[in-house]
Structures are given as C-alpha cells and as structure tokens.
C-alpha cells in the first residue's frame, strides 16, 4: 500500500474561503467538548491552510502522469513509500518554490526515515 499526502500551493492574491472542519468554532465545540488537537489549532491559526483529508485506510487510486523527461510514471511505482504530492503552478514564483523548499527541508529533517518518503510535484504542462 502507498500512503499519499497531497498539498496544494496557491499563487493567488484572493482570499480563500476554505477552512478546516471545525476551525470556525472553539476547540471544545469542534471536538465535542474534548480538548482541541494540534491540527485544529494550526488550522484555526491559518484559515487558508488545507490540512488535507484522510482516506481512512483506503488505498489511493493508481494514476499515470508524464514526468519532466516525457516518461509515463504511475503512483504504483512508489508502492511502499509515503508519497507527498504538491500541486503547483509551473509559472509561480512566490508560494510554489517556498512549498518545494519546505518539503525538501522536512524530508531532510526525517533523517534516515526520509528515504521512505517520495516527493512529487505536479504542475500543468507548458502553455
């Protein structure tokens, strides 16, 4: 099984209205009276943050994309690794490069465990 984490980096000057579930309520309300989780606190601190959605143990569907060398590659090629997908705009010069750099640093901070993580950037083809 391959675990997939998807990140979306936005390069828009507009404000996003998407919020994490429960981020508009207090910690005790969002968790039914239980203490607020770290993820809820982070989401509340940054309403533009999309914490993603867990698949609940369901395997991510396989798909094929073309890499920068024109070769087809499938998600199943990374079976057994944690795959982090970052959806970025190839012309973005603000948030997207910062997202990529943060992902690289995070992987390095994992030390030897980082060898089990595959970072994949997904962008649109040249226009």
Chimera marker file (.cmm) of the C-alpha trace (Angstrom):
<marker_set name="trace">
<marker id="1" x="0.000" y="0.000" z="0.000" r="1" g="1" b="0" radius="0.5"/>
<marker id="2" x="1.181" y="3.528" z="-0.770" r="1" g="1" b="0" radius="0.5"/>
<marker id="3" x="0.290" y="6.391" z="1.539" r="1" g="1" b="0" radius="0.5"/>
<marker id="4" x="-0.360" y="9.628" z="-0.309" r="1" g="1" b="0" radius="0.5"/>
<marker id="5" x="-0.369" y="13.129" z="1.092" r="1" g="1" b="0" radius="0.5"/>
<marker id="6" x="-1.480" y="15.870" z="-1.286" r="1" g="1" b="0" radius="0.5"/>
<marker id="7" x="-0.526" y="19.505" z="-0.894" r="1" g="1" b="0" radius="0.5"/>
<marker id="8" x="-1.845" y="22.373" z="-2.956" r="1" g="1" b="0" radius="0.5"/>
<marker id="9" x="0.131" y="25.570" z="-3.218" r="1" g="1" b="0" radius="0.5"/>
<marker id="10" x="-1.824" y="28.571" z="-4.376" r="1" g="1" b="0" radius="0.5"/>
<marker id="11" x="-0.493" y="31.617" z="-6.133" r="1" g="1" b="0" radius="0.5"/>
<marker id="12" x="-3.488" y="33.853" z="-5.895" r="1" g="1" b="0" radius="0.5"/>
<marker id="13" x="-3.885" y="37.235" z="-4.337" r="1" g="1" b="0" radius="0.5"/>
<marker id="14" x="-7.500" y="36.495" z="-3.434" r="1" g="1" b="0" radius="0.5"/>
<marker id="15" x="-8.560" y="35.181" z="-0.081" r="1" g="1" b="0" radius="0.5"/>
<marker id="16" x="-9.589" y="31.565" z="0.238" r="1" g="1" b="0" radius="0.5"/>
<marker id="17" x="-12.846" y="30.700" z="1.935" r="1" g="1" b="0" radius="0.5"/>
<marker id="18" x="-11.972" y="27.043" z="2.504" r="1" g="1" b="0" radius="0.5"/>
<marker id="19" x="-11.478" y="26.191" z="6.136" r="1" g="1" b="0" radius="0.5"/>
<marker id="20" x="-10.744" y="23.051" z="8.042" r="1" g="1" b="0" radius="0.5"/>
<marker id="21" x="-13.765" y="21.418" z="9.601" r="1" g="1" b="0" radius="0.5"/>
<marker id="22" x="-14.386" y="22.924" z="12.988" r="1" g="1" b="0" radius="0.5"/>
<marker id="23" x="-11.886" y="25.751" z="12.545" r="1" g="1" b="0" radius="0.5"/>
<marker id="24" x="-14.641" y="28.331" z="12.948" r="1" g="1" b="0" radius="0.5"/>
<marker id="25" x="-15.523" y="27.042" z="16.407" r="1" g="1" b="0" radius="0.5"/>
<marker id="26" x="-13.710" y="26.880" z="19.688" r="1" g="1" b="0" radius="0.5"/>
<marker id="27" x="-11.613" y="23.810" z="20.424" r="1" g="1" b="0" radius="0.5"/>
<marker id="28" x="-14.135" y="22.373" z="22.846" r="1" g="1" b="0" radius="0.5"/>
<marker id="29" x="-17.029" y="22.874" z="20.400" r="1" g="1" b="0" radius="0.5"/>
<marker id="30" x="-15.107" y="21.429" z="17.427" r="1" g="1" b="0" radius="0.5"/>
<marker id="31" x="-14.226" y="18.237" z="19.267" r="1" g="1" b="0" radius="0.5"/>
<marker id="32" x="-17.495" y="17.721" z="21.112" r="1" g="1" b="0" radius="0.5"/>
<marker id="33" x="-16.180" y="19.059" z="24.420" r="1" g="1" b="0" radius="0.5"/>
<marker id="34" x="-12.748" y="17.400" z="24.124" r="1" g="1" b="0" radius="0.5"/>
<marker id="35" x="-9.510" y="19.294" z="24.063" r="1" g="1" b="0" radius="0.5"/>
<marker id="36" x="-8.513" y="20.917" z="20.773" r="1" g="1" b="0" radius="0.5"/>
<marker id="37" x="-5.981" y="18.938" z="18.689" r="1" g="1" b="0" radius="0.5"/>
<marker id="38" x="-2.740" y="20.410" z="17.384" r="1" g="1" b="0" radius="0.5"/>
<marker id="39" x="-4.112" y="20.172" z="13.837" r="1" g="1" b="0" radius="0.5"/>
<marker id="40" x="-7.228" y="22.137" z="14.819" r="1" g="1" b="0" radius="0.5"/>
<marker id="41" x="-5.089" y="24.822" z="16.481" r="1" g="1" b="0" radius="0.5"/>
<marker id="42" x="-2.896" y="25.137" z="13.378" r="1" g="1" b="0" radius="0.5"/>
<marker id="43" x="-5.932" y="25.283" z="11.086" r="1" g="1" b="0" radius="0.5"/>
<marker id="44" x="-7.535" y="27.969" z="13.254" r="1" g="1" b="0" radius="0.5"/>
<marker id="45" x="-4.305" y="29.988" z="13.239" r="1" g="1" b="0" radius="0.5"/>
<marker id="46" x="-4.167" y="29.908" z="9.426" r="1" g="1" b="0" radius="0.5"/>
<marker id="47" x="-7.627" y="29.763" z="7.830" r="1" g="1" b="0" radius="0.5"/>
<marker id="48" x="-6.033" y="29.402" z="4.363" r="1" g="1" b="0" radius="0.5"/>
<marker id="49" x="-4.326" y="26.135" z="5.365" r="1" g="1" b="0" radius="0.5"/>
<marker id="50" x="-5.843" y="22.992" z="3.876" r="1" g="1" b="0" radius="0.5"/>
<marker id="51" x="-4.891" y="20.134" z="6.207" r="1" g="1" b="0" radius="0.5"/>
<marker id="52" x="-5.992" y="17.534" z="3.647" r="1" g="1" b="0" radius="0.5"/>
<marker id="53" x="-8.416" y="14.687" z="4.060" r="1" g="1" b="0" radius="0.5"/>
<marker id="54" x="-7.537" y="11.249" z="5.382" r="1" g="1" b="0" radius="0.5"/>
<marker id="55" x="-8.504" y="8.311" z="3.203" r="1" g="1" b="0" radius="0.5"/>
<marker id="56" x="-9.311" y="6.193" z="6.250" r="1" g="1" b="0" radius="0.5"/>
<marker id="57" x="-7.006" y="3.338" z="5.286" r="1" g="1" b="0" radius="0.5"/>
<marker id="58" x="-8.304" y="3.146" z="1.702" r="1" g="1" b="0" radius="0.5"/>
<marker id="59" x="-5.514" y="2.858" z="-0.869" r="1" g="1" b="0" radius="0.5"/>
<marker id="60" x="-5.130" y="5.857" z="-3.162" r="1" g="1" b="0" radius="0.5"/>
<marker id="61" x="-6.222" y="5.121" z="-6.731" r="1" g="1" b="0" radius="0.5"/>
<marker id="62" x="-3.384" y="4.459" z="-9.159" r="1" g="1" b="0" radius="0.5"/>
<marker id="63" x="-2.788" y="7.076" z="-11.840" r="1" g="1" b="0" radius="0.5"/>
<marker id="64" x="-0.228" y="7.867" z="-14.533" r="1" g="1" b="0" radius="0.5"/>
<marker id="65" x="1.406" y="11.197" z="-15.247" r="1" g="1" b="0" radius="0.5"/>
<marker id="66" x="4.178" y="12.307" z="-17.575" r="1" g="1" b="0" radius="0.5"/>
<marker id="67" x="7.400" y="13.317" z="-15.839" r="1" g="1" b="0" radius="0.5"/>
<marker id="68" x="9.766" y="16.123" z="-16.838" r="1" g="1" b="0" radius="0.5"/>
<marker id="69" x="11.585" y="13.713" z="-19.170" r="1" g="1" b="0" radius="0.5"/>
<marker id="70" x="8.423" y="12.783" z="-21.090" r="1" g="1" b="0" radius="0.5"/>
<marker id="71" x="8.176" y="9.336" z="-19.457" r="1" g="1" b="0" radius="0.5"/>
<marker id="72" x="4.939" y="7.906" z="-18.063" r="1" g="1" b="0" radius="0.5"/>
<marker id="73" x="5.091" y="7.193" z="-14.325" r="1" g="1" b="0" radius="0.5"/>
<marker id="74" x="2.390" y="5.724" z="-12.109" r="1" g="1" b="0" radius="0.5"/>
<marker id="75" x="1.666" y="6.129" z="-8.435" r="1" g="1" b="0" radius="0.5"/>
<marker id="76" x="2.113" y="2.373" z="-8.007" r="1" g="1" b="0" radius="0.5"/>
<marker id="77" x="5.812" y="2.834" z="-8.940" r="1" g="1" b="0" radius="0.5"/>
<marker id="78" x="6.234" y="4.252" z="-5.434" r="1" g="1" b="0" radius="0.5"/>
<marker id="79" x="4.418" y="1.419" z="-3.605" r="1" g="1" b="0" radius="0.5"/>
<marker id="80" x="5.644" y="1.053" z="-0.044" r="1" g="1" b="0" radius="0.5"/>
<marker id="81" x="6.665" y="4.694" z="0.296" r="1" g="1" b="0" radius="0.5"/>
<marker id="82" x="4.866" y="7.688" z="1.667" r="1" g="1" b="0" radius="0.5"/>
<marker id="83" x="4.175" y="9.891" z="-1.351" r="1" g="1" b="0" radius="0.5"/>
<marker id="84" x="3.711" y="13.614" z="-0.937" r="1" g="1" b="0" radius="0.5"/>
<marker id="85" x="2.126" y="15.283" z="-3.957" r="1" g="1" b="0" radius="0.5"/>
<marker id="86" x="2.427" y="19.042" z="-4.356" r="1" g="1" b="0" radius="0.5"/>
<marker id="87" x="0.178" y="20.616" z="-6.976" r="1" g="1" b="0" radius="0.5"/>
<marker id="88" x="1.930" y="23.745" z="-8.168" r="1" g="1" b="0" radius="0.5"/>
<marker id="89" x="1.802" y="26.282" z="-10.960" r="1" g="1" b="0" radius="0.5"/>
<marker id="90" x="4.912" y="25.978" z="-13.141" r="1" g="1" b="0" radius="0.5"/>
<marker id="91" x="4.945" y="29.755" z="-13.642" r="1" g="1" b="0" radius="0.5"/>
<marker id="92" x="4.557" y="30.540" z="-9.947" r="1" g="1" b="0" radius="0.5"/>
<marker id="93" x="7.488" y="32.440" z="-8.445" r="1" g="1" b="0" radius="0.5"/>
<marker id="94" x="6.088" y="33.140" z="-4.970" r="1" g="1" b="0" radius="0.5"/>
<marker id="95" x="4.492" y="30.393" z="-2.864" r="1" g="1" b="0" radius="0.5"/>
<marker id="96" x="5.313" y="27.378" z="-5.056" r="1" g="1" b="0" radius="0.5"/>
<marker id="97" x="9.123" y="27.493" z="-4.746" r="1" g="1" b="0" radius="0.5"/>
<marker id="98" x="8.719" y="28.038" z="-0.997" r="1" g="1" b="0" radius="0.5"/>
<marker id="99" x="6.454" y="24.985" z="-0.768" r="1" g="1" b="0" radius="0.5"/>
<marker id="100" x="9.016" y="22.891" z="-2.627" r="1" g="1" b="0" radius="0.5"/>
<marker id="101" x="11.840" y="24.100" z="-0.380" r="1" g="1" b="0" radius="0.5"/>
<marker id="102" x="9.799" y="23.397" z="2.768" r="1" g="1" b="0" radius="0.5"/>
<marker id="103" x="9.095" y="19.858" z="1.538" r="1" g="1" b="0" radius="0.5"/>
<marker id="104" x="12.794" y="19.218" z="0.881" r="1" g="1" b="0" radius="0.5"/>
<marker id="105" x="13.796" y="20.528" z="4.310" r="1" g="1" b="0" radius="0.5"/>
<marker id="106" x="11.065" y="18.469" z="6.016" r="1" g="1" b="0" radius="0.5"/>
<marker id="107" x="12.313" y="15.323" z="4.261" r="1" g="1" b="0" radius="0.5"/>
<marker id="108" x="15.892" y="16.063" z="5.341" r="1" g="1" b="0" radius="0.5"/>
<marker id="109" x="14.733" y="16.548" z="8.943" r="1" g="1" b="0" radius="0.5"/>
<marker id="110" x="13.388" y="12.996" z="8.893" r="1" g="1" b="0" radius="0.5"/>
<marker id="111" x="16.969" y="11.728" z="8.648" r="1" g="1" b="0" radius="0.5"/>
<marker id="112" x="17.166" y="8.072" z="7.563" r="1" g="1" b="0" radius="0.5"/>
<marker id="113" x="13.343" y="7.797" z="7.653" r="1" g="1" b="0" radius="0.5"/>
<marker id="114" x="13.294" y="10.308" z="4.778" r="1" g="1" b="0" radius="0.5"/>
<marker id="115" x="14.328" y="7.503" z="2.430" r="1" g="1" b="0" radius="0.5"/>
<marker id="116" x="10.761" y="6.182" z="2.806" r="1" g="1" b="0" radius="0.5"/>
<marker id="117" x="9.277" y="9.462" z="1.530" r="1" g="1" b="0" radius="0.5"/>
<marker id="118" x="8.840" y="10.310" z="-2.162" r="1" g="1" b="0" radius="0.5"/>
<marker id="119" x="8.204" y="13.957" z="-3.053" r="1" g="1" b="0" radius="0.5"/>
<marker id="120" x="6.302" y="14.553" z="-6.303" r="1" g="1" b="0" radius="0.5"/>
<marker id="121" x="5.487" y="17.915" z="-7.819" r="1" g="1" b="0" radius="0.5"/>
<marker id="122" x="2.507" y="18.043" z="-10.166" r="1" g="1" b="0" radius="0.5"/>
<marker id="123" x="2.154" y="21.040" z="-12.450" r="1" g="1" b="0" radius="0.5"/>
<marker id="124" x="0.321" y="21.885" z="-15.608" r="1" g="1" b="0" radius="0.5"/>
<marker id="125" x="2.060" y="21.402" z="-18.960" r="1" g="1" b="0" radius="0.5"/>
<marker id="126" x="3.751" y="24.393" z="-20.565" r="1" g="1" b="0" radius="0.5"/>
<marker id="127" x="1.212" y="26.728" z="-22.036" r="1" g="1" b="0" radius="0.5"/>
<link id1="1" id2="2" r="1" g="1" b="0" radius="0.2"/>
<link id1="2" id2="3" r="1" g="1" b="0" radius="0.2"/>
<link id1="3" id2="4" r="1" g="1" b="0" radius="0.2"/>
<link id1="4" id2="5" r="1" g="1" b="0" radius="0.2"/>
<link id1="5" id2="6" r="1" g="1" b="0" radius="0.2"/>
<link id1="6" id2="7" r="1" g="1" b="0" radius="0.2"/>
<link id1="7" id2="8" r="1" g="1" b="0" radius="0.2"/>
<link id1="8" id2="9" r="1" g="1" b="0" radius="0.2"/>
<link id1="9" id2="10" r="1" g="1" b="0" radius="0.2"/>
<link id1="10" id2="11" r="1" g="1" b="0" radius="0.2"/>
<link id1="11" id2="12" r="1" g="1" b="0" radius="0.2"/>
<link id1="12" id2="13" r="1" g="1" b="0" radius="0.2"/>
<link id1="13" id2="14" r="1" g="1" b="0" radius="0.2"/>
<link id1="14" id2="15" r="1" g="1" b="0" radius="0.2"/>
<link id1="15" id2="16" r="1" g="1" b="0" radius="0.2"/>
<link id1="16" id2="17" r="1" g="1" b="0" radius="0.2"/>
<link id1="17" id2="18" r="1" g="1" b="0" radius="0.2"/>
<link id1="18" id2="19" r="1" g="1" b="0" radius="0.2"/>
<link id1="19" id2="20" r="1" g="1" b="0" radius="0.2"/>
<link id1="20" id2="21" r="1" g="1" b="0" radius="0.2"/>
<link id1="21" id2="22" r="1" g="1" b="0" radius="0.2"/>
<link id1="22" id2="23" r="1" g="1" b="0" radius="0.2"/>
<link id1="23" id2="24" r="1" g="1" b="0" radius="0.2"/>
<link id1="24" id2="25" r="1" g="1" b="0" radius="0.2"/>
<link id1="25" id2="26" r="1" g="1" b="0" radius="0.2"/>
<link id1="26" id2="27" r="1" g="1" b="0" radius="0.2"/>
<link id1="27" id2="28" r="1" g="1" b="0" radius="0.2"/>
<link id1="28" id2="29" r="1" g="1" b="0" radius="0.2"/>
<link id1="29" id2="30" r="1" g="1" b="0" radius="0.2"/>
<link id1="30" id2="31" r="1" g="1" b="0" radius="0.2"/>
<link id1="31" id2="32" r="1" g="1" b="0" radius="0.2"/>
<link id1="32" id2="33" r="1" g="1" b="0" radius="0.2"/>
<link id1="33" id2="34" r="1" g="1" b="0" radius="0.2"/>
<link id1="34" id2="35" r="1" g="1" b="0" radius="0.2"/>
<link id1="35" id2="36" r="1" g="1" b="0" radius="0.2"/>
<link id1="36" id2="37" r="1" g="1" b="0" radius="0.2"/>
<link id1="37" id2="38" r="1" g="1" b="0" radius="0.2"/>
<link id1="38" id2="39" r="1" g="1" b="0" radius="0.2"/>
<link id1="39" id2="40" r="1" g="1" b="0" radius="0.2"/>
<link id1="40" id2="41" r="1" g="1" b="0" radius="0.2"/>
<link id1="41" id2="42" r="1" g="1" b="0" radius="0.2"/>
<link id1="42" id2="43" r="1" g="1" b="0" radius="0.2"/>
<link id1="43" id2="44" r="1" g="1" b="0" radius="0.2"/>
<link id1="44" id2="45" r="1" g="1" b="0" radius="0.2"/>
<link id1="45" id2="46" r="1" g="1" b="0" radius="0.2"/>
<link id1="46" id2="47" r="1" g="1" b="0" radius="0.2"/>
<link id1="47" id2="48" r="1" g="1" b="0" radius="0.2"/>
<link id1="48" id2="49" r="1" g="1" b="0" radius="0.2"/>
<link id1="49" id2="50" r="1" g="1" b="0" radius="0.2"/>
<link id1="50" id2="51" r="1" g="1" b="0" radius="0.2"/>
<link id1="51" id2="52" r="1" g="1" b="0" radius="0.2"/>
<link id1="52" id2="53" r="1" g="1" b="0" radius="0.2"/>
<link id1="53" id2="54" r="1" g="1" b="0" radius="0.2"/>
<link id1="54" id2="55" r="1" g="1" b="0" radius="0.2"/>
<link id1="55" id2="56" r="1" g="1" b="0" radius="0.2"/>
<link id1="56" id2="57" r="1" g="1" b="0" radius="0.2"/>
<link id1="57" id2="58" r="1" g="1" b="0" radius="0.2"/>
<link id1="58" id2="59" r="1" g="1" b="0" radius="0.2"/>
<link id1="59" id2="60" r="1" g="1" b="0" radius="0.2"/>
<link id1="60" id2="61" r="1" g="1" b="0" radius="0.2"/>
<link id1="61" id2="62" r="1" g="1" b="0" radius="0.2"/>
<link id1="62" id2="63" r="1" g="1" b="0" radius="0.2"/>
<link id1="63" id2="64" r="1" g="1" b="0" radius="0.2"/>
<link id1="64" id2="65" r="1" g="1" b="0" radius="0.2"/>
<link id1="65" id2="66" r="1" g="1" b="0" radius="0.2"/>
<link id1="66" id2="67" r="1" g="1" b="0" radius="0.2"/>
<link id1="67" id2="68" r="1" g="1" b="0" radius="0.2"/>
<link id1="68" id2="69" r="1" g="1" b="0" radius="0.2"/>
<link id1="69" id2="70" r="1" g="1" b="0" radius="0.2"/>
<link id1="70" id2="71" r="1" g="1" b="0" radius="0.2"/>
<link id1="71" id2="72" r="1" g="1" b="0" radius="0.2"/>
<link id1="72" id2="73" r="1" g="1" b="0" radius="0.2"/>
<link id1="73" id2="74" r="1" g="1" b="0" radius="0.2"/>
<link id1="74" id2="75" r="1" g="1" b="0" radius="0.2"/>
<link id1="75" id2="76" r="1" g="1" b="0" radius="0.2"/>
<link id1="76" id2="77" r="1" g="1" b="0" radius="0.2"/>
<link id1="77" id2="78" r="1" g="1" b="0" radius="0.2"/>
<link id1="78" id2="79" r="1" g="1" b="0" radius="0.2"/>
<link id1="79" id2="80" r="1" g="1" b="0" radius="0.2"/>
<link id1="80" id2="81" r="1" g="1" b="0" radius="0.2"/>
<link id1="81" id2="82" r="1" g="1" b="0" radius="0.2"/>
<link id1="82" id2="83" r="1" g="1" b="0" radius="0.2"/>
<link id1="83" id2="84" r="1" g="1" b="0" radius="0.2"/>
<link id1="84" id2="85" r="1" g="1" b="0" radius="0.2"/>
<link id1="85" id2="86" r="1" g="1" b="0" radius="0.2"/>
<link id1="86" id2="87" r="1" g="1" b="0" radius="0.2"/>
<link id1="87" id2="88" r="1" g="1" b="0" radius="0.2"/>
<link id1="88" id2="89" r="1" g="1" b="0" radius="0.2"/>
<link id1="89" id2="90" r="1" g="1" b="0" radius="0.2"/>
<link id1="90" id2="91" r="1" g="1" b="0" radius="0.2"/>
<link id1="91" id2="92" r="1" g="1" b="0" radius="0.2"/>
<link id1="92" id2="93" r="1" g="1" b="0" radius="0.2"/>
<link id1="93" id2="94" r="1" g="1" b="0" radius="0.2"/>
<link id1="94" id2="95" r="1" g="1" b="0" radius="0.2"/>
<link id1="95" id2="96" r="1" g="1" b="0" radius="0.2"/>
<link id1="96" id2="97" r="1" g="1" b="0" radius="0.2"/>
<link id1="97" id2="98" r="1" g="1" b="0" radius="0.2"/>
<link id1="98" id2="99" r="1" g="1" b="0" radius="0.2"/>
<link id1="99" id2="100" r="1" g="1" b="0" radius="0.2"/>
<link id1="100" id2="101" r="1" g="1" b="0" radius="0.2"/>
<link id1="101" id2="102" r="1" g="1" b="0" radius="0.2"/>
<link id1="102" id2="103" r="1" g="1" b="0" radius="0.2"/>
<link id1="103" id2="104" r="1" g="1" b="0" radius="0.2"/>
<link id1="104" id2="105" r="1" g="1" b="0" radius="0.2"/>
<link id1="105" id2="106" r="1" g="1" b="0" radius="0.2"/>
<link id1="106" id2="107" r="1" g="1" b="0" radius="0.2"/>
<link id1="107" id2="108" r="1" g="1" b="0" radius="0.2"/>
<link id1="108" id2="109" r="1" g="1" b="0" radius="0.2"/>
<link id1="109" id2="110" r="1" g="1" b="0" radius="0.2"/>
<link id1="110" id2="111" r="1" g="1" b="0" radius="0.2"/>
<link id1="111" id2="112" r="1" g="1" b="0" radius="0.2"/>
<link id1="112" id2="113" r="1" g="1" b="0" radius="0.2"/>
<link id1="113" id2="114" r="1" g="1" b="0" radius="0.2"/>
<link id1="114" id2="115" r="1" g="1" b="0" radius="0.2"/>
<link id1="115" id2="116" r="1" g="1" b="0" radius="0.2"/>
<link id1="116" id2="117" r="1" g="1" b="0" radius="0.2"/>
<link id1="117" id2="118" r="1" g="1" b="0" radius="0.2"/>
<link id1="118" id2="119" r="1" g="1" b="0" radius="0.2"/>
<link id1="119" id2="120" r="1" g="1" b="0" radius="0.2"/>
<link id1="120" id2="121" r="1" g="1" b="0" radius="0.2"/>
<link id1="121" id2="122" r="1" g="1" b="0" radius="0.2"/>
<link id1="122" id2="123" r="1" g="1" b="0" radius="0.2"/>
<link id1="123" id2="124" r="1" g="1" b="0" radius="0.2"/>
<link id1="124" id2="125" r="1" g="1" b="0" radius="0.2"/>
<link id1="125" id2="126" r="1" g="1" b="0" radius="0.2"/>
<link id1="126" id2="127" r="1" g="1" b="0" radius="0.2"/>
</marker_set>
